[in-house]
Amino acid sequence: MSAYGVEGAARGDGLADILERVLDRGVVIAGDVSISLVGIELVTIKLRLLIASVDKAQEMGIDWWSADPTLSASARALQAENDALRAQIARIEARLDASLDADLDARPSPAAQPV
């Protein structure tokens, strides 16, 4: 076997070990970018990057993907149910408003009542 084959295997194993450690423990990269003109701050951008495995992220309380309808089938089902319920509430409110308006129109006006 050539020396290049041994080096390539060792380098690949090292990269895999590093990636495993990073995903197991997590890495946070943070930075702020400020844009100023004549000493007046115009824009500040805060950058935060977390690299971790799904298990580690869930341990930290991060699980936004479970509620994202584009990433989760159960979230899509909940979104569809939520939309249907909102439409049903809107129909009920419209019927209630129409009923209340009809009741108000059926009442005699105070000016028309005899004194």
N, C-alpha and C positions, 0 to 999 in steps of 0.2 A: 504494500500500500504506500502511496506517496505521502510526502509531508503535507501537501495541500489538502488531501482528504482528511487527515487527522485534524489539521487546523480548522477546516470548515466544519467538521463535526463538533469540535470543542466550542467554536464560536456560536454555532446554532444552539447547542445545549445551554450556553451561557445566556443567550438572548431569551430562551424559553424560561430559564430560572428567574431572570430579571422580570420578565412579564408576569410570571406566576406570583412573585413577591409583590409587585405593584398592584395587581388585581386583588391579592389577598389582603393587603394592608390599606391600600388606597393612597392616592397622591392628590394633593390640592395645589393648584397653581393659581396665584392671585396677582393682580396688577391693576393699577389705575393709570389712565391716560387723561391728561388735562390739556386743553387747548386754550391759550391765553393770547390776548392782543392788547398791547400797551398796558400790561399789568392787570387787565380785567379778564377774569376767567369766563370764557364763553361756553365751553362744553367740558364735562367730566364724564368719562366712560369707565365704569368699574367692570373688570373682567374677572370671572371666577370660573375655574375649570376643575372638575373632580373626575378622576379616573379611578374606577373601582369595579369589582365584580358586582353582579346583581345581588348576591347574598350579602356582601359587605355594605352595599348601598342601603339595602333593607334594614340591616342592623342599625344604620345611622338614621333611619326614619325617612329615607328617600325612596318613594315608590310611585312617582308621578305617572309612569308608563301604565300602571294598572287602571288608572281612571281616564286615560287618553283614548277617546273613541276611535282614533285612527290606528291605535296599536293593540287594542284589547277587544276581543269579541264580546265579552260580557259587558264592557263599557258601551259598545255599540248598541247592544240590546237595551241597556238602561237608558241610553240617549233616545232611542226610538220610543220606549215606554213613556219617558218624560215628555217628549214632543206630543204624543197622543193625549196625555193627561192635560197638558197646557191647552190643546185645541178643545178638549171637552170642557174645561173650565171656562174658556172664552165663549163657547156656545151657551153654557148655563148662565153666565153673566149677561149675555145679550138677551136671552129669554126673560131673565129677571128684570132687566132694565125696561124691556118692552111691556112687561106686566105692570110694573110700577107706573110707567107713563100712561098706560090705559086706565089704571085706577085714578090717577090724578085728573085725567081728562073727563072721567065719568062723574067726578064730584062737581056739585054746583059751585060756581064762583061766589065769593062773599058779596060782590056787588049785586048779584041777581037774587039774593035771598031777601024776602020781605022783612021789614023792620017792625 
